Amino acid sequence: MKRIVLPALLFTSLAAPAFADITHSLSSSVQLTVDGASSVAARVPSTYSVSGTNIKVGTGNSDVFGGLTAGSATAAPTMKAGTYDLNVSGNQFSFSESWLQGDAIPAINAGSTVSTTTGQVQSIPAFGSTTTFAGGTKGTLAGGVSSLSGGTVTSLVAGGAGTTAIGQFISTLNVK
């Protein structure tokens, strides 16, 4: 009988307790965003071009190639008309002339205005290339994290146009 008890005691003494590092973390967050109003504007320049075959400047004393005037500090250059004639009468010819009036030069600080109460664009510059983004409207946008509910995201409510509401709950368990 002593022989049976001895091996049982031997196995009991060899079993050691297991040790492990365990960490557990909980994290909740809410991000609420209202987009800001903005404008991107680019002035269009004045341009003039002329091309052709069998074409020449007229023969009068004031005949000239077309082009652009110098413009001013507040006005874009304008077109100066040219006077053209056929180089050889009776022969075929081609002629092309194009003109684009550029945007006026605005005063410094002129351009988009944004309302201080709504955050929306009230006026935009009158340029040839303008892209405007209306500002968001808070409306009913809301969100929260409740300490009473174990840190869960609560009351996440969509807002008006141009808003974003993001809620996040993270549970991390590390066993080493």
trRosetta pair geometry for C-beta under 8 A, 3 or more apart (Angstrom, degrees):
i j d omega theta_ij theta_ji phi_ij phi_ji
1 4 5.9 -51 -155 29 42 109
1 5 6.8 34 153 -13 69 106
2 5 6.0 -59 -147 39 37 108
2 6 6.3 45 157 -30 68 108
3 6 6.0 -50 -146 27 30 117
3 7 7.5 24 164 -11 60 99
4 7 6.9 -59 -161 33 30 100
4 8 7.1 25 149 -13 62 111
5 8 5.7 -63 -156 39 38 113
5 9 6.3 35 152 -19 72 107
6 9 5.8 -57 -148 37 31 109
6 10 6.4 34 153 -24 65 106
7 10 5.3 -51 -144 33 37 117
7 11 6.5 35 158 -17 68 102
8 11 6.1 -53 -148 36 31 107
8 12 6.5 32 153 -20 62 109
9 12 5.6 -56 -147 36 33 114
9 13 6.5 27 158 -16 66 108
10 13 6.2 -61 -151 37 27 106
10 14 6.7 25 154 -20 63 110
11 14 5.8 -58 -148 34 33 111
11 15 6.9 35 157 -24 65 102
12 15 6.4 -53 -154 24 32 109
20 175 5.8 4 165 -168 130 89
20 176 6.5 161 -169 73 78 50
21 174 7.7 -18 115 117 90 97
21 175 7.4 154 83 -156 55 41
21 176 4.3 -6 59 53 103 107
22 173 7.5 -16 -166 -168 89 84
22 174 7.1 163 -152 88 42 59
22 175 5.3 -4 -105 -106 80 75
22 176 7.8 -160 -70 22 40 68
23 172 7.8 -7 112 113 92 98
23 173 7.6 168 88 -151 52 40
23 174 4.7 3 55 55 94 105
24 171 7.6 -9 -170 -172 88 84
24 172 7.0 167 -152 88 43 58
24 173 5.1 -1 -107 -106 83 74
24 174 7.7 -162 -72 26 43 65
25 170 7.8 3 108 111 91 96
25 171 7.6 173 89 -151 50 42
25 172 4.8 -1 56 55 91 104
26 150 7.4 -66 163 163 163 87
26 151 5.5 123 131 72 122 149
26 169 7.6 -16 -169 -171 87 87
26 170 7.2 159 -157 86 41 58
26 171 5.5 -7 -107 -105 75 73
26 172 7.9 -165 -73 23 33 70
27 151 7.6 -91 -143 159 11 138
27 168 7.9 -8 114 116 90 97
27 169 7.4 161 88 -156 51 43
27 170 4.5 -6 60 57 98 103
27 172 7.7 20 5 -2 106 106
28 145 4.4 142 113 -134 125 124
28 151 4.5 179 -5 162 128 89
28 152 6.3 -175 -103 -125 147 14
28 153 5.6 -172 -163 -57 113 75
28 167 7.8 -11 -170 -173 89 85
28 168 6.9 165 -153 91 47 58
28 169 5.0 -8 -104 -106 84 74
28 170 7.7 -171 -74 22 39 67
29 145 7.1 -26 -99 -64 20 136
29 153 7.9 -20 67 -87 27 110
29 167 7.5 174 92 -152 50 46
29 168 5.0 -4 58 58 88 102
30 143 3.8 -176 -171 128 139 124
30 144 6.3 -56 -4 -73 162 9
30 145 5.9 -156 -13 -42 109 90
30 153 6.0 137 -74 -134 98 103
30 156 6.7 -158 -129 -97 116 96
30 165 7.4 -16 -170 -167 94 83
30 166 7.2 159 -157 86 48 55
30 167 5.2 -11 -107 -105 80 74
30 168 7.7 -177 -78 22 38 70
31 143 7.9 -7 47 72 23 155
31 164 7.5 -11 113 113 95 101
31 165 7.5 162 86 -154 57 37
31 166 4.5 -2 56 57 101 103
31 168 7.9 24 -1 0 99 109
32 141 5.6 124 -160 159 118 113
32 142 7.4 -9 -102 -122 146 15
32 143 5.5 -179 -62 24 109 117
32 159 7.6 92 -161 -29 103 132
32 163 7.5 -13 -172 -172 79 103
32 164 7.4 165 -155 87 37 60
32 165 5.5 0 -109 -109 74 75
33 136 7.8 92 128 27 68 166
33 163 6.5 159 88 -158 59 56
33 164 4.3 3 54 52 108 100
33 165 7.8 -160 26 -69 69 39
34 119 7.3 65 137 96 123 163
34 135 7.4 37 153 172 96 89
34 136 4.1 -155 -167 82 72 125
34 137 7.5 -159 -148 44 115 4
34 138 5.5 -40 -91 -80 142 72
34 141 6.8 -171 -72 38 98 169
34 159 6.9 -67 -93 105 92 163
34 162 6.6 54 -165 119 62 93
34 163 5.2 -20 -103 -104 65 87
35 133 7.1 -85 148 148 127 122
35 135 6.3 -170 101 -152 74 50
35 136 4.1 110 40 -28 77 111
35 162 4.0 -104 42 -178 115 99
35 163 7.1 -129 0 -74 82 37
35 164 7.9 80 -43 -9 89 97
36 119 6.6 -100 -134 -179 60 114
36 135 5.6 -30 -166 -119 31 98
36 136 7.6 -34 -47 15 22 89
37 112 7.7 -169 135 167 108 132
37 114 4.9 162 74 -122 131 116
37 119 5.8 167 -9 154 107 69
37 120 5.4 134 -73 -139 140 30
37 121 4.4 179 -178 -43 131 80
37 132 7.8 0 -173 -177 90 88
37 133 6.4 -179 -149 94 48 73
37 134 6.0 -32 -114 -166 95 30
37 135 3.3 -58 -48 -48 89 96
38 112 7.7 76 -168 120 32 171
38 121 7.7 -84 31 -65 12 121
38 132 7.4 -175 97 -149 45 53
38 133 5.0 14 54 48 81 108
39 111 7.0 -173 82 164 138 102
39 112 4.0 167 18 -63 139 145
39 121 6.2 108 -50 -122 107 144
39 124 5.4 168 -119 -129 147 98
39 125 7.1 142 140 14 146 91
39 130 6.4 -13 -171 -167 107 95
39 131 7.0 160 -156 85 57 49
39 132 4.5 -14 -105 -105 88 81
39 133 7.4 -162 -75 22 43 66
40 130 7.3 161 85 -153 51 48
40 131 4.8 -2 56 58 97 98
40 132 7.9 -164 25 -75 59 42
41 111 6.5 -164 36 -146 146 110
41 112 7.5 174 -16 -35 127 102
41 124 7.1 158 -72 180 130 94
41 125 4.7 69 -158 57 172 125
41 127 4.6 117 -177 32 108 142
41 129 6.8 143 -157 94 52 64
41 130 4.4 -1 -109 -109 90 85
41 131 7.6 -167 -73 28 52 56
42 127 6.3 166 74 145 32 142
42 128 7.5 -57 92 69 74 83
42 129 4.5 -13 58 76 96 118
42 130 7.8 -164 26 -72 57 51
43 76 8.0 -177 176 -89 121 123
43 102 6.8 47 160 179 98 100
43 103 4.2 -132 -151 58 85 129
43 105 7.4 16 -124 -100 157 60
43 127 5.3 -101 -94 -139 48 119
43 128 7.0 69 -169 23 35 96
43 129 8.0 -74 -3 37 3 90
44 100 7.0 -90 150 149 118 122
44 102 5.5 -160 104 -138 70 64
44 103 5.1 107 42 -20 74 99
44 127 6.6 148 -7 177 81 81
44 128 3.0 4 -19 35 130 150
44 129 6.2 121 -61 -9 93 93
45 76 7.5 174 -153 -151 44 120
45 100 7.9 71 94 97 57 113
45 102 4.7 -34 -176 -108 26 129
45 103 8.0 -47 -72 23 24 80
46 68 5.7 126 118 -129 123 129
46 71 7.2 177 14 -68 143 127
46 76 4.9 147 -38 158 114 110
46 77 4.2 -143 58 68 152 91
46 78 7.0 -104 -136 -81 153 22
46 79 7.6 -155 -175 -57 118 68
46 100 6.5 -179 -147 93 43 70
46 101 6.0 -16 -112 -148 91 33
46 102 3.4 -86 -44 -10 67 109
47 98 7.4 -3 113 113 100 98
47 99 7.3 177 91 -148 60 36
47 100 4.6 22 46 44 92 106
47 102 7.4 107 -14 -59 63 96
48 66 6.1 -134 172 129 133 104
48 67 5.8 151 85 -147 148 29
48 68 5.3 -176 6 -53 127 87
48 79 5.8 136 -91 -118 128 89
48 97 7.9 -12 -169 -171 82 82
48 98 7.2 175 -149 90 41 57
48 99 5.2 7 -108 -108 79 76
48 100 7.8 -150 -65 28 49 63
49 96 7.7 -7 113 117 94 97
49 97 7.3 179 93 -148 53 43
49 98 5.2 5 54 52 91 95
50 65 6.9 -165 53 -166 147 94
50 66 5.6 120 -42 48 140 113
50 82 6.6 -12 -69 24 165 151
50 84 8.0 -170 -172 -65 139 140
50 95 7.9 -19 -167 -167 88 79
50 96 6.9 166 -152 91 44 59
50 97 4.7 1 -107 -107 85 80
50 98 7.8 -172 -73 22 48 58
51 94 8.0 -10 119 114 81 101
51 95 7.8 168 92 -150 46 38
51 96 5.1 -3 59 57 84 103
52 55 3.9 33 102 6 131 141
52 84 7.6 72 43 -168 156 151
52 93 6.5 23 175 173 110 92
52 94 5.2 -165 -144 97 71 63
52 95 3.9 7 -104 -103 138 56
52 96 6.2 172 -67 17 82 64
53 92 7.9 21 96 111 113 81
53 93 6.0 -164 88 -147 69 57
53 94 5.0 43 30 36 91 92
54 86 6.1 -2 146 -157 95 78
54 87 4.8 -132 -165 36 54 107
54 88 5.9 -77 -147 36 105 85
54 91 5.3 -147 -132 100 149 113
54 92 6.7 142 16 96 156 46
54 93 3.8 -116 79 -102 115 90
54 94 7.5 94 36 19 93 56
55 84 5.3 -7 -173 -173 108 123
55 85 7.5 142 -158 73 62 34
55 86 6.8 -58 -105 -113 51 39
55 87 6.2 -50 -7 -26 5 97
55 93 5.9 110 -56 -166 81 123
55 94 7.9 -87 -26 75 117 45
55 95 5.4 111 -77 -94 146 101
56 84 7.0 147 79 -156 32 72
56 85 5.7 -31 69 66 82 83
56 86 7.5 25 23 131 87 15
56 87 4.6 104 -21 -87 109 83
57 63 5.2 139 162 136 90 106
57 64 6.4 -16 -149 -142 129 16
57 65 5.9 -75 -89 -57 115 67
57 82 7.0 -95 -120 -175 85 108
57 83 6.7 64 -167 80 70 73
57 84 6.5 -67 -113 -107 34 56
57 85 7.3 19 124 20 20 90
58 63 3.3 -136 70 -130 96 147
58 83 3.8 -47 7 127 132 105
58 84 6.2 -111 -43 -83 81 4
58 85 4.7 107 -103 -26 61 110
59 63 6.4 48 33 23 15 154
59 85 6.5 -23 -13 12 84 160
60 63 4.4 115 56 -29 81 105
60 83 6.6 -34 42 117 114 156
62 83 7.4 78 104 4 72 147
63 82 7.8 54 -174 -178 69 67
63 83 3.9 -101 -133 76 84 124
63 85 7.8 -12 -157 -15 153 110
64 67 7.8 -61 134 7 113 108
64 80 7.5 -28 94 138 127 116
64 82 5.8 -109 98 -127 61 73
64 83 6.6 70 34 24 46 89
65 82 4.8 -26 -172 -116 28 131
66 79 6.8 -7 -175 -175 109 94
66 80 6.1 167 -159 91 57 67
66 81 5.6 -37 -112 -159 101 27
66 82 3.1 -91 -40 -19 74 103
66 97 6.5 63 36 -145 157 124
66 99 7.9 -87 157 -76 138 115
67 79 7.8 160 93 -155 27 56
67 80 4.9 -7 65 55 72 112
67 82 7.3 86 -13 -60 67 102
68 71 7.6 -12 161 -31 108 96
68 77 4.1 36 177 152 114 136
68 78 7.1 147 -154 74 68 27
68 79 6.6 -51 -104 -105 56 40
68 80 6.5 166 -116 6 3 95
69 77 5.2 177 68 -157 64 78
69 78 4.8 10 26 52 120 77
69 79 7.6 -6 -7 46 89 7
69 80 5.5 125 -56 -50 75 102
70 77 6.4 -126 133 -108 8 98
71 75 5.5 -159 -159 99 75 74
71 76 5.4 -58 -123 175 127 23
71 77 3.8 -75 -46 -65 107 60
71 78 7.2 141 -83 -8 71 65
71 105 7.9 96 167 -16 124 122
72 75 4.6 42 40 39 98 94
73 105 6.6 -119 153 84 41 143
74 104 6.6 8 161 -179 69 98
74 105 5.2 -137 -140 69 32 96
74 106 8.0 51 -145 -112 81 12
74 107 7.5 -1 -116 -68 109 67
75 78 7.7 -19 151 -35 114 99
75 104 6.0 -38 -119 -131 47 86
75 105 6.9 -69 -13 20 12 94
76 101 6.7 116 91 177 132 70
76 102 3.6 -156 -169 82 147 101
76 103 6.0 126 -53 76 141 30
76 104 5.7 -112 -14 -94 95 36
76 105 6.6 145 -62 -29 68 81
77 102 6.5 52 45 25 74 126
78 101 7.0 3 -121 -123 66 94
79 99 4.7 1 -87 -145 141 140
79 101 7.5 -79 -22 -82 99 79
82 97 7.6 -152 41 -120 115 138
84 95 6.8 141 121 -136 156 137
86 89 5.4 104 97 -86 134 56
86 91 7.5 157 -179 54 118 83
86 93 5.8 -121 -123 -49 94 155
87 91 7.7 -40 74 58 86 127
87 93 7.6 149 22 -103 87 121
88 91 4.4 35 92 11 108 129
102 128 7.7 -87 -151 -20 50 136
103 126 7.5 171 -143 109 110 70
103 127 5.0 0 -113 -133 161 70
103 128 5.4 -132 -52 -14 111 94
106 110 3.8 -125 161 76 123 133
106 111 6.6 138 96 -58 159 73
106 125 6.4 -97 -32 -137 157 116
107 110 4.6 96 60 -27 75 122
110 125 6.8 101 129 -105 85 102
111 124 7.5 -19 178 -164 61 43
111 125 4.3 -31 -131 -55 67 115
112 121 5.7 -53 -161 -140 110 108
112 123 6.7 175 -142 89 42 59
112 124 5.3 0 -97 -115 82 57
112 125 6.4 -66 -43 -19 64 82
112 132 7.0 159 -108 -117 126 110
113 121 7.3 115 75 -159 45 61
113 122 4.8 -44 93 59 96 106
113 123 4.8 29 32 42 102 94
114 119 6.5 -3 173 -159 110 39
114 120 6.9 178 -152 91 75 20
114 121 5.7 -45 -99 -98 73 50
114 122 6.6 159 -117 2 17 89
114 135 7.0 85 -150 -35 111 135
115 118 4.4 24 91 43 136 89
115 119 6.4 -56 75 -6 84 16
115 120 5.4 9 28 53 115 69
115 121 7.9 -139 -1 -77 82 4
115 122 5.2 110 -50 -50 86 114
116 119 7.9 30 -150 -69 17 52
118 135 6.9 144 131 75 78 127
118 137 7.0 -24 -167 -106 94 92
119 135 4.0 -141 126 144 90 159
119 136 7.3 -17 102 58 131 56
119 137 7.9 172 60 -92 108 53
120 134 5.4 2 -144 -164 98 85
120 135 4.4 -134 -89 40 52 102
120 137 7.5 -5 -58 -70 117 91
121 124 6.2 35 163 -65 129 91
121 132 5.4 -128 80 -174 171 122
121 133 7.6 119 -19 76 132 41
121 134 6.0 -112 23 -111 99 55
121 135 6.7 145 -20 -13 69 89
124 130 5.6 117 158 169 126 144
124 132 5.0 -83 -96 -69 140 142
125 130 6.1 -173 71 -102 81 134
126 130 7.8 -76 -129 -26 18 150
127 130 5.1 125 59 -54 93 103
134 161 7.4 20 97 114 121 125
134 162 6.6 -129 99 -52 83 145
135 162 6.2 152 156 126 34 164
136 159 7.1 61 166 108 116 129
136 160 6.5 146 178 85 75 90
136 161 6.2 -152 -135 105 65 56
136 162 2.6 -147 -90 108 78 104
136 163 4.7 131 -176 -58 136 68
137 159 7.0 -170 97 152 59 104
137 160 3.4 -35 83 86 97 149
137 161 5.9 45 25 48 98 74
137 162 6.6 90 6 49 58 107
137 163 7.2 -80 66 -36 45 114
138 141 5.0 -107 -168 31 65 116
138 159 5.4 -83 -176 -155 37 134
138 160 6.4 42 70 19 20 106
138 163 6.7 106 -121 -90 33 138
139 159 4.3 139 57 -172 100 70
139 160 3.2 138 -27 -37 128 91
139 163 7.0 -125 34 -6 106 152
140 157 5.2 -81 135 139 100 125
140 158 7.0 44 80 85 100 52
140 159 5.8 -171 63 -115 51 53
140 160 7.6 114 18 -40 65 71
141 157 6.6 176 -139 93 22 84
141 158 6.9 -43 -98 163 66 27
141 159 2.6 -13 -57 -68 99 121
141 160 7.2 -77 -32 11 102 64
141 163 4.9 -120 -83 -176 136 152
141 165 6.1 -172 -149 -65 87 114
142 155 5.9 -46 121 144 108 105
142 156 7.6 -169 97 -137 61 24
142 157 4.4 21 50 42 89 114
142 159 7.7 126 -12 -73 54 90
142 165 7.8 8 61 -115 28 139
143 153 7.0 -21 -172 -168 103 98
143 154 8.0 144 -167 82 57 44
143 155 6.2 168 -131 99 33 75
143 156 4.5 27 -114 -109 99 65
143 157 6.8 -158 -64 22 64 65
143 165 5.4 159 -49 -158 130 111
143 167 6.0 -158 -155 -76 130 101
144 153 7.6 145 87 -160 41 55
144 154 5.3 -31 80 71 91 86
144 155 5.0 22 28 56 103 113
144 156 8.0 -145 26 -63 53 58
145 151 6.1 -2 177 -160 107 58
145 152 7.3 176 -152 90 67 25
145 153 6.0 -41 -100 -102 70 52
145 154 7.0 128 -122 20 18 82
146 149 4.1 48 95 22 126 104
146 150 7.9 31 95 40 90 43
146 151 7.2 -160 78 -105 54 12
146 152 5.9 -12 50 61 99 73
146 154 4.5 42 -24 -4 115 136
147 151 6.5 20 -112 -76 48 61
149 152 4.4 -66 116 34 115 109
149 154 6.4 112 29 -55 148 125
151 169 7.3 132 121 -131 89 101
152 169 6.1 -10 -131 -94 61 143
153 156 5.9 20 154 -42 111 119
153 167 3.6 114 -176 -176 155 125
153 168 7.0 110 -57 37 141 23
153 169 5.7 -127 -11 -48 101 101
156 165 5.4 149 -171 148 91 126
156 167 4.5 -87 -80 -34 145 134
157 165 6.9 -180 70 -93 33 173
158 163 7.1 134 -174 91 64 117
158 165 6.0 -138 -99 18 47 129
159 163 3.5 -25 67 85 120 169
159 165 6.7 135 -8 -40 91 111
160 163 5.9 93 60 -6 52 125
